[in-house]
Amino acid sequence: MVSLMSFARRVKLTLARLRRRDLVEAVQQKRDERRTRDYVDDVTVTLVLQFFNKKENIGDLVRTLRTAPAQEVIVCDDGSVDGSFGEWLEILDGPNDFLLRANDIFEVRTYDRCIRMARGEFVVLLQDDDVAADSSGAWLTKAIHIMRQDPAIVILGGRTGLDVRNAGEGGFETCESTRPMGPSGYRYAAAVNRAPWIIRAESFRSLGGIDQGFAPFQHDDLEICLRAWRAGMRVAHYDAGFVRDVGTGGMRLFNDHGGDYEKDWKWRKAARNWATVQERHGGAVDQINALIDAVASGQCGVY
């Protein structure tokens, strides 16, 4: 009996050693494959992708990520159940590739986590249903050029530029901007819809970042844009040329309110978020528009 137990232990130890040997060989093989790709400490651009159950979009998203002139990639999978997490594990194999796993906590929280982790001077916020129209990376090259041209820009949006106007009782409303693009291909705007967003990371963090009180989603982008103008920073809009709504957007697919905002706590919270933005910034509409007019007319720096 003792001999049998001793034999079983020897077999177990032998198998463990074999598994360790195989593991060491696998690690070494992976390291050999990566040997030509060194970790980058001095990162200029970090790409952050918020992702949730869009497995069919991964090919286009990877093209957008890999053709952009960036040194770091962070993908936050917010609890996908469609098998996409495993695909990202295979794809994100570079020294400056990072894959985060969250559990359906939504974009206000996931973006905040990723922005705090990012090493880039500029951080680009991307969505899983928006992809670059081509493989040149020109959308990002142009964005960085704009950010370099005016160091006061803290947020550059590539989707929609918004104007704000008074709407009675101390409130305001937003509308798509009608301000002309400047000669460098951008215009200043009261706010820009996300995404893509290119943010100047240090300045963005100094503003306090995305207000986590707006979680899970909605109107946090508007709020921080207005906050930026009131803090002496600038917000601008350019055309990134992205193809939008590739597949069904997660917010619409998984959080459909069917026209009844009261039936889902998330949309009830979104309505409260709108009220919060009104309370914070409704009295500053004229001030913000005056600042934009001054900058756009060339009275306050480069345009």
Secondary structure, 3 states (H helix, E strand, C coil): CHHHHHHHHHHHHHHHHHHHHHHHHHHHHHHHHHCCCCCCCCCCEEEEEEECCCHHHHHHHHHHHHCCCCCEEEEEECCCCCCHHHHHHHHCCCCCEEEEECCCCCHHHHHHHHHHHCCCCEEEEEECCCEECCCCCHHHHHHHHHHHHCCCEEEEECCCEEEEEECCCCCEEEEECCCCCCCCCCEECCEECCCCEEEEHHHHHHCCCCCHHHCCCCCHHHHHHHHHHHCCCEEEECCCCEECCCCCCHHHHHCCCCCCHHHCHHHHHHHHHHHHHHHHHHHHHHHHHHHHHHHHCCCCCCC
